[in-house]
């Protein structure tokens, strides 16, 4: 399997909410010494962008969002030590989530954040991914709206 296929496997597993597959794919690419920045920029960030697009188009709903968010959280835990050095971890901070609205508004927000992060250094991309996970985990999910809660413990 090529590196591109492995990165595609991570992207698809995150998007589909397949935790076991995502963790196995992450372990495999890290064991093979694939660049962690590339895993983030070509595997995980495209999955988040696709989540946003699908939310905006009405093809991705609360159950899928919850499953994918859980997978994002797990892969972030695996990848973070490879992106953020131990000495930088003390000053590592996660930006506050600012998106709110209905599901297509959140979808647009995710797409915008991923587009803005494309040219950033890996540690900054990791911060944005952590912000997305924290933000999606602190939202109240109702049938029609996603309402932002204030996040104070980051």
C-alpha positions as CSV (number, residue, x, y, z in Angstrom):
1,X,0.0,0.0,0.0
2,X,1.4,3.4,-1.0
3,X,1.8,6.4,1.4
4,X,-1.1,8.1,-0.4
5,X,-3.3,5.1,0.2
6,X,-2.4,5.0,3.9
7,X,-3.2,8.7,4.2
8,X,-6.5,8.2,2.4
9,X,-7.3,5.3,4.8
10,X,-6.8,7.7,7.8
11,X,-9.0,10.4,6.1
12,X,-11.7,7.9,5.4
13,X,-11.6,6.3,8.8
14,X,-11.8,9.7,10.6
15,X,-14.7,10.8,8.3
16,X,-16.6,7.6,8.7
17,X,-16.1,7.5,12.5
18,X,-14.2,4.2,12.3
19,X,-12.1,4.3,15.5
20,X,-10.4,0.9,15.2
21,X,-9.4,1.5,11.6
22,X,-8.2,5.1,12.3
23,X,-6.0,4.0,15.2
24,X,-4.6,1.0,13.3
25,X,-3.8,3.3,10.3
26,X,-2.2,5.9,12.5
27,X,-0.1,3.3,14.2
28,X,1.0,1.8,10.9
29,X,2.0,5.2,9.3
30,X,3.9,6.2,12.5
31,X,5.7,2.9,12.7
32,X,6.7,3.4,9.1
33,X,8.1,6.8,10.0
34,X,5.8,8.8,7.7
35,X,6.2,12.5,8.4
36,X,3.7,13.4,11.2
37,X,3.1,16.8,9.6
38,X,2.1,15.1,6.4
39,X,-0.3,12.8,8.3
40,X,-1.9,15.8,9.7
41,X,-2.1,17.9,6.6
42,X,-2.9,15.1,4.1
43,X,-4.8,12.7,6.3
44,X,-6.7,14.4,9.1
45,X,-7.3,18.0,8.0
46,X,-8.9,16.8,4.7
47,X,-11.2,14.6,6.8
48,X,-12.3,17.6,8.8
49,X,-12.8,19.7,5.6
50,X,-14.9,16.8,4.2
51,X,-16.9,16.7,7.4
52,X,-17.6,20.5,7.0
53,X,-18.6,20.1,3.4
54,X,-20.9,17.2,4.1
55,X,-22.5,19.1,7.0
56,X,-23.1,22.1,4.8
57,X,-24.6,19.9,2.1
58,X,-26.9,18.2,4.5
59,X,-25.2,14.8,4.1
60,X,-23.6,14.6,7.6
61,X,-25.8,14.7,10.7
62,X,-25.4,14.6,14.5
63,X,-24.7,10.8,14.8
64,X,-22.0,11.0,12.2
65,X,-20.6,14.2,13.7
66,X,-20.4,12.6,17.2
67,X,-18.7,9.5,15.8
68,X,-16.1,11.4,13.7
69,X,-15.4,13.8,16.6
70,X,-14.6,10.8,18.9
71,X,-12.2,9.5,16.3
72,X,-10.6,12.9,15.8
73,X,-10.1,13.1,19.6
74,X,-8.3,9.7,19.6
75,X,-6.1,10.4,16.6
76,X,-5.2,13.8,18.1
77,X,-4.0,12.0,21.2
78,X,-1.9,9.7,19.1
79,X,-0.4,12.4,16.9
80,X,0.1,15.3,19.3
81,X,3.4,14.0,20.8
82,X,4.9,13.7,17.3
83,X,3.8,17.3,16.4
84,X,4.3,19.2,19.7
85,X,7.7,18.7,21.4
86,X,7.8,18.1,25.1
87,X,9.4,21.4,25.7
88,X,6.7,23.2,23.7
89,X,3.9,21.3,25.5
90,X,4.0,23.6,28.5
91,X,3.1,26.6,26.4
92,X,0.8,24.7,24.0
93,X,-2.7,26.2,24.1
94,X,-5.8,25.5,22.2
95,X,-7.7,28.4,20.7
96,X,-11.3,28.9,21.7
97,X,-14.0,27.7,19.4
98,X,-16.0,30.6,17.9
99,X,-18.4,28.8,15.5
100,X,-22.1,28.6,16.3
101,X,-25.3,28.2,14.4
102,X,-27.1,25.4,12.7
103,X,-25.3,22.4,11.2
104,X,-24.5,23.9,7.9
105,X,-23.1,27.0,9.6
106,X,-20.8,24.7,11.6
107,X,-19.9,23.0,8.4
108,X,-18.9,26.3,6.8
109,X,-16.9,27.2,9.9
110,X,-15.0,23.9,9.8
111,X,-14.2,24.4,6.1
112,X,-13.0,27.9,6.7
113,X,-10.8,26.9,9.6
114,X,-9.2,24.0,7.6
115,X,-8.6,26.3,4.6
116,X,-7.0,28.9,6.9
117,X,-4.7,26.3,8.5
118,X,-3.4,24.9,5.2
119,X,-0.2,27.0,5.1
120,X,0.4,27.1,8.9
121,X,3.2,25.1,10.6
122,X,2.2,21.7,11.9
123,X,2.0,22.8,15.5
124,X,-0.5,25.5,14.6
125,X,-2.5,23.0,12.5
126,X,-2.5,20.7,15.5
127,X,-3.9,23.6,17.7
128,X,-6.7,24.1,15.2
129,X,-7.5,20.4,15.1
130,X,-7.6,20.4,18.9
131,X,-9.9,23.5,18.9
132,X,-12.2,21.7,16.5
133,X,-12.4,18.6,18.7
134,X,-12.9,20.7,21.8
135,X,-15.5,22.9,20.2
136,X,-17.5,20.0,18.8
137,X,-17.3,18.2,22.1
138,X,-18.7,21.3,24.0
139,X,-21.8,21.8,21.8
140,X,-25.3,21.0,22.7
141,X,-26.7,18.9,20.0
142,X,-30.4,19.4,19.2
143,X,-32.4,18.3,16.2
144,X,-32.2,21.8,14.5
145,X,-29.3,23.7,16.0
146,X,-25.8,23.4,17.5
147,X,-25.5,25.9,20.2
148,X,-22.0,26.9,21.4
149,X,-21.2,26.6,25.1
150,X,-18.6,28.8,26.6
151,X,-15.3,26.8,26.9
152,X,-13.3,27.9,29.9
153,X,-11.2,24.9,30.8
154,X,-8.8,24.7,27.9
